[in-house]
């Protein structure tokens, strides 16, 4: 738990975060009195190369959710119900990386995007 900050986010790598969920489950919500859901655990996980073709990634998402990592900038932090296309300014301050669960994909007005569950 030393890698969990005050907002209950893992401060380390995706692999370390997924290993934690595999071993202990997602327990933060289960600690809340007003939320009554079963604890989720992973059976296992596999890291895939970042250079996988889009078609392979979509096939993986069709079978089960996958995790994705994004570099966080102010534009990402301020995002509300929009498609994030990356920082507007190439010199945007980088706050670090953020891992999300990718649960689907879509296309709107010719713009492709991934559906994610974000913490």
N, C-alpha and C positions, 0 to 999 in steps of 0.2 A: 504493500500500500504506500510505500515511500514515494512512488512515482505518480500519485494522484494529487492534484492540486485542490485548492479550496472550492473550485467549481466542478469537482469530480471528473476532471479530464486527465487522461494519461499523458504524462510529460515525456514519454520515451518513444521508442520505435513502434511501428505497427505490429511487428512480430511479437514484441514484449506485451503489447496490449492484447493481442489475440491469444497469446499463451495464458495471460491472466484470466481472460474470459473462459478459456478451455478448462483451466484448473478450478476456478472459483465461481464462475457464472457472472451474470450481470446483477450485482447485488444492490446497487445504489437505490434503485426504485423500490426494491423489496424492503428497504429499511424505512421507507416512508409509511406512516400510519394510514394516510388517505389513499394509497394505491394498493390494490389487492390483485396481484398478478403472480403467476408462477415464475420462479427463477429460470432464466434462460442460460443454457450452457452450449458450447460448441463441442462436437465430437472430435473434430480435428480441423486443421486448415492447411493450405498449401500456398506458398508464395509463388507468384508467376512473374516472368520478366516484364518490365515496364514497356518493352517494345512490341508486345503482342499486337497483332493486327486488330482493327476495330471489329471485324467479323468474328474473330475468336472471342473477344471480350463479350460481345452481344450473345454468342452461344452460351458462354458461361453464365451470364445474367439470366438467360432463359431457364437454366437448370436450378439456380439458387443465387441469393445475393452474394456480392463480392465486396471487398473493401477497396476504397480508393483514397489516395492522399493528395491533398491540394496545398499549395503554398498560400498562406493567409496574408492578405494585405488589407488596408483600410476599406477598399472597395468591396472585398468579400465580407468583412465584418458588418458593413452597412447594408448589405444585400437584403431585399425583402421581396419574395415572391417573383423573382425574375430569373432569367437564365444568366448565370455568371460566365462571362466570356474571357475573363482574365483582367488583370489590372489595366486601367486606362492609361496610366503613366508608367513608362518603363522604369522610372526611378522611384516607384511607390515603395514605401517602407515595408520590408518583409518582417512579419511578426513571428514566423515559424511555419510549421506544417500542421495540418489538421486531417485526421482520418475520419472518413464517413462510410456508411454502408450504402452501396450502390444497388438499388432494387429494381431498376428498369431503365428504359431508354425511350426516346421519342423524337419527333421532328415537328416543328411548328414554323410555318412560313419559310420552309427551306432550311431552317437552322436546326441541326441535330443537337440533342442534349441527353444527359443521363438524369434519371430520377434518383435522388439520394435521401437517406434519412440522416439527419444531422443532429448532433447533440446541442 
